[in-house]
């Protein structure tokens, strides 16, 4: 399926049972909620998806199940976060075989590759697959920045098409647009900068709190792109305390608690992660409860903006 690299693409959580197995029933329930809200793609196996704790077979199961559930409605994208180029190429091959529509790729894990090594890593994977690729540029959390000069090399591969922009520098959107125009699609990767990024020209939003609040997230995107800025801002200002749960080392636990509150998830995480307890849990629950009390009535947003 063609990937347009626009719109809201949830970085979905991985659902687990009490026995630490994949909870495919709750996974399907959440995906259906995303589709009903009008998301434009599904991203599996990111940080929020607890990718580092999943076996290769579990990742493949999630791809196959997601492809079955979406049934051609939106593209399914799998994240690549590997330590070696060989392993990344193998993941790309399996993703293509399992029906994924595209790839999101982090730089090499653990080893802090230099610019040349990072470029060769990305281009080696790109040249091994037909799937389109979104570069995940998150130097804050992963220690490697993909610079504009590096993108100049990367876009020689026609299937390197987009960037998940998580540098936390809003000016980088303008730098990318000035240098590359529409050659590289830009998706905001930081929930608390998402609307600002859309106003600066970002094409989409790889979102986290969408896992619990899909309609509100898509509404912000659609209204912003339709020029209905004040309506988008009103929802976004309500949403901000919840969105801040995503910029935290416990983002998985936080967002899973929010999914429980909205009825489309469980709080089960995979060790070494553990569910929140004590004051930390009470604080997060308080933010969620306040958000639910003030949850806005959404305007009609689904027909606001059609270019996706």
C-alpha positions in Angstrom: 0.0 0.0 0.0 1.3 3.5 -0.9 2.5 5.6 2.0 1.7 9.3 1.7 3.6 10.3 4.9 0.9 12.8 5.9 -1.6 13.0 8.7 -1.7 11.4 12.2 0.2 8.1 12.6 -0.2 6.6 16.0 2.9 4.9 17.5 0.8 2.3 19.1 1.5 0.5 22.3 2.0 -3.2 22.4 -0.8 -4.8 24.5 0.1 -7.7 26.9 -2.0 -10.1 28.9 -1.5 -10.7 32.6 0.6 -13.7 31.6 3.0 -11.5 29.5 1.7 -12.7 26.2 0.6 -10.5 23.3 -3.0 -9.4 24.0 -4.2 -9.4 20.4 -7.8 -8.8 21.4 -7.1 -5.5 23.1 -4.6 -4.7 20.3 -7.4 -5.0 17.7 -9.8 -3.0 19.9 -7.3 -0.1 20.0 -6.6 -0.2 16.3 -10.3 -0.1 15.5 -10.6 3.0 17.7 -7.7 4.6 15.8 -9.3 3.8 12.5 -12.7 5.1 13.6 -11.1 8.4 14.6 -9.6 8.8 11.2 -5.9 8.2 11.6 -3.7 8.0 8.5 -1.4 5.1 9.3 -0.3 2.7 12.1 3.2 2.5 13.4 4.3 -0.6 15.3 7.4 -1.4 17.3 8.6 2.1 18.4 9.7 3.1 21.8 6.1 3.3 22.9 5.6 -0.2 21.5 8.3 -1.6 23.8 10.2 -2.8 20.8 13.3 -3.6 22.7 11.4 -6.2 24.7 9.7 -8.0 21.8 10.9 -11.1 20.1 11.3 -11.1 16.3 8.3 -13.4 16.1 6.2 -11.2 18.2 7.0 -8.2 16.0 6.1 -10.3 12.9 2.8 -11.3 14.6 2.0 -7.6 15.3 2.7 -6.7 11.7 0.5 -9.5 10.3 -2.3 -8.7 12.7 -2.2 -5.0 12.0 -2.3 -5.6 8.3 -5.3 -7.9 8.7 -7.2 -5.4 11.0 -6.7 -2.3 8.8 -7.6 -4.3 5.7 -6.1 -1.8 3.3 -7.6 1.3 5.0 -4.3 2.8 6.1 -0.6 1.8 5.8 1.1 -0.3 8.4 4.6 0.8 9.3 7.1 -1.1 11.4 10.0 0.5 13.3 13.6 -0.7 12.8 15.8 -0.3 15.9 18.7 -2.7 15.5 22.3 -2.9 16.5 23.7 -4.2 13.2 23.1 -3.4 9.6 22.7 -7.1 8.9 19.9 -7.4 11.4 18.2 -4.2 10.1 18.2 -5.6 6.6 16.6 -8.8 7.9 13.9 -6.9 9.7 13.1 -4.9 6.5 12.9 -8.1 4.5 10.5 -9.8 7.0 8.4 -6.6 7.2 8.0 -6.6 3.4 7.1 -10.3 3.5 4.5 -9.8 6.2 2.7 -7.1 4.3 4.0 -3.9 5.9 3.7 -0.7 3.8 6.7 1.1 5.1 9.5 1.4 7.6 10.5 3.9 10.3 14.2 3.6 11.1 16.3 4.7 14.0 20.1 5.0 13.7 22.2 2.0 14.9 21.4 1.1 18.5 24.1 1.2 21.3 27.0 2.0 19.0 27.3 5.8 18.5 27.9 5.8 14.7 29.5 8.8 13.1 27.9 10.6 10.2 29.4 8.4 7.5 28.5 5.2 9.3 25.0 6.4 9.9 24.5 7.3 6.3 25.8 4.0 5.1 23.6 2.2 7.6 20.5 3.9 6.3 21.4 3.6 2.6 22.3 -0.1 3.0 18.9 -0.9 4.3 17.1 1.3 1.8 18.9 -0.4 -1.1 17.9 -3.8 0.3 14.1 -3.2 0.2 11.3 -1.7 -1.9 9.6 -0.3 1.2 9.6 3.5 1.7 11.5 4.7 4.8 10.9 7.4 7.4 14.1 8.4 9.2 13.6 8.7 13.0 15.7 11.7 13.9 15.8 11.8 17.7 19.3 12.9 19.0 17.9 13.8 22.4 17.0 10.2 23.3 19.3 8.2 21.0 22.5 10.3 20.7 22.8 10.5 16.9 21.6 13.4 14.9 20.8 13.1 11.2 21.9 16.4 9.9 20.8 18.3 6.7 24.1 17.4 5.0 23.4 13.7 5.8 19.9 14.0 4.4 21.5 15.3 1.2 23.2 11.9 0.9 20.2 9.9 2.1 17.7 11.2 -0.4 19.8 9.8 -3.2 17.8 6.6 -2.2 14.4 7.3 -3.7 12.7 5.2 -1.0 14.0 7.4 1.9 11.1 9.7 1.8 10.3 11.2 5.3 11.6 12.2 8.7 10.1 11.8 12.1 11.4 15.1 13.4 12.2 14.8 17.1 15.2 17.1 17.5 13.0 19.5 19.7 14.2 22.3 17.4 11.2 23.8 15.6 13.4 25.8 13.3 14.6 22.5 11.9 11.3 22.1 10.0 12.0 25.4 8.2 15.6 24.3 7.5 14.4 21.1 6.0 11.7 22.8 3.9 14.1 25.5 2.7 16.7 22.9 1.6 14.6 20.0 0.4 11.1 21.4 -0.4 8.6 18.5 -0.5 11.3 15.9 -1.2 11.3 15.0 2.5 8.0 14.8 4.2 8.2 15.9 7.8 6.2 14.4 10.7 6.4 15.8 14.2 7.6 13.2 16.6 7.1 15.2 19.9 3.6 15.4 21.2 4.1 18.7 23.0 5.4 20.4 19.8 3.0 18.9 17.4 0.6 21.8 16.7 3.5 24.2 16.5 5.1 21.9 14.0 2.0 21.7 11.9 1.8 25.5 11.9 5.4 25.6 10.7 4.6 23.3 7.8 5.0 19.7 9.1 3.1 17.2 7.0 2.0 15.0 9.8 2.3 13.8 13.4 3.7 10.6 14.8 1.7 10.7 18.0 1.8 9.0 21.4 -1.3 10.1 23.4 -3.4 9.3 20.4 -3.2 5.8 21.7 -5.7 6.9 24.4 -7.3 9.9 22.7 -7.4 9.2 19.0 -10.3 11.5 18.0 -8.8 14.6 19.8 -5.5 14.0 18.1 -6.9 13.7 14.6 -9.2 16.6 15.2 -6.2 18.9 16.0 -4.4 17.8 12.8 -7.5 18.1 10.5 -8.5 21.5 11.9 -5.0 22.9 11.7 -4.6 21.8 8.1 -8.0 23.2 7.3 -7.0 26.6 8.6 -9.3 26.4 11.6 -6.5 27.4 13.9 -8.5 28.7 16.9 -10.5 25.4 17.1 -7.3 23.4 16.9 -5.6 25.5 19.6 -8.6 25.2 21.9 -8.3 21.4 21.8 -4.5 21.4 22.0 -4.5 23.7 25.1 -6.8 21.2 26.8 -4.6 18.3 25.7 -1.2 19.7 26.7 -1.1 18.4 30.3 -1.8 14.9 28.9 0.6 15.3 26.0 3.4 16.0 28.6 3.0 12.4 29.8 4.7 11.5 26.5 7.9 13.4 27.2 8.9 11.3 30.2 11.0 8.2 30.7 7.8 6.4 31.9 5.9 7.4 28.8 4.9 3.8 28.2 3.4 3.3 31.6 1.8 6.8 31.5 0.1 6.3 28.2 -1.1 2.8 29.0 -2.8 4.2 32.1 -4.5 6.7 29.9 -5.6 3.9 27.6 -7.2 2.1 30.5 -9.0 5.3 31.4 -10.5 5.6 27.9 -11.3 1.9 27.7 -9.0 0.9 24.9 -6.0 -0.6 26.6 -4.5 -2.2 29.7 -1.6 -1.1 31.9 0.3 -4.3 31.5 4.0 -3.6 30.6 6.9 -6.0 30.0 9.7 -6.2 32.5 12.0 -4.6 33.3 9.3 -1.9 33.0 6.8 -2.1 35.9 3.4 -0.5 36.4 3.5 2.8 38.2 2.9 2.9 42.0 2.6 5.3 44.9 2.9 9.1 44.4 4.0 8.7 40.8 1.0 6.7 39.9 -1.3 9.1 41.8 0.1 12.1 40.0 -0.4 10.6 36.5 -3.9 9.4 37.3 -4.7 12.9 38.5 -3.6 14.4 35.2 -5.7 11.9 33.3 -8.7 12.4 35.5 -8.6 16.2 35.1 -8.3 15.8 31.4 -11.3 13.5 31.2 -13.4 15.9 33.3 -12.7 18.7 30.9 -12.7 16.6 27.8 -13.9 18.9 25.0 -16.8 18.3 22.7 -15.2 18.0 19.3 -16.4 19.9 16.2 -17.0 18.1 13.0 -13.4 17.5 11.9 -13.4 14.5 9.6 -14.3 16.5 6.4 -12.2 19.5 7.3 -9.1 18.6 5.3 -9.0 16.1 2.5 -5.4 16.2 1.2 -4.0 13.1 2.9 
